[in-house]
Amino acid sequence: MKFPYICPKCGEELEKNGGSLVCPSRHTYDIARSGYVNLLLPQQMNAKLPGDNKLMVAARKNFLGKGYYGILADKFCEVLKRYAPENGTVLDAGCGEGYYTVNAAKALPGAFISGTDISKTAADAAAKRAKSENADNILFSVSSVFHMPVKSGSCDVVTSLFAPYCGEEFLRVLKPEGVFIMVIPSERHLWELKEAVYDEPYLNEVKDYALDGFTLKENIKVNGEIRLNSKEDIQNLFSMTPYYYKTGEEGHKRLEALEELTTEIGFEILVYGSKPDSKR
């Protein structure tokens, strides 16, 4: 299996050697017992513990593991299979705890799937998910999407689901004919949840679809409804969104009082091709 990773210190290609990734200059990065490798340099960290914390990772793991966003995972994999070569390389940039990444690995068993996230907690949880679901065509790494230790022109597809966007890096690691797939929440995603928490709920902002260096090929909308029958699931849903840290004490109290919740869910899967004259 050819790894797309490069050494974050010297830029040379990394190859697996036992339980480590090693470059020709002998810089060595051990693969953790759970199955991820830390390729984040200290100077690339924007905090002592960058990325999602344990609370957010646990919330996503528990919530997504119950299949509430299964309609998105199924459609995402369907779209991915249309664009990714059977034996290609797919990079999930900002993979979080790996729910969608592992689904992608199972949908493309002949491909190499790479998931990377700046949160060590998330990468560890993702690697454990991959092991538990026997997804052995995948490797998770800790790195920033703004400085990915990935070889230029090595990826057939780059995906980004609810993660930070860095167009220059995505263009750099994509092959000239590569595809970028981004998933964003639609305007009314979780509308009833916001109605329950806020006096004046607001629509999600959906920005201009135009991206420098890319051409929009498809926009697939995925809509549905979920019913949450426990306080735990409601709290997990709220904790894995940006609303959790933006909501005041009164809003949190309203949330804690909810016994059940039925809410809309909505997503947009945006598929882009890179323009021939894009800088790489």
Secondary structure, DSSP 8 states (H G I E B T S, - for coil): ----BB-TTT--B-EEETTEEE-TT--EEEB-TTSEEE---GGG-SSSS-SS-HHHHHHHHHHHTTTTTHHHHHHHHHHHHHHS-TT-EEEEET-TTSHHHHHHHHH-TTSEEEEEES-HHHHHHHHHHHHHTT--SEEEEE-BTTB--B-TT-EEEEEEESS---HHHHHHHEEEEEEEEEEEE-TTTTHHHHHHH-SS--------S--TTEEEEEEEEEEEEEEE-SHHHHHHHHHTSTHHHH--HHHHHHHHH-S-EEEEEEEEEEEEEE-TT---
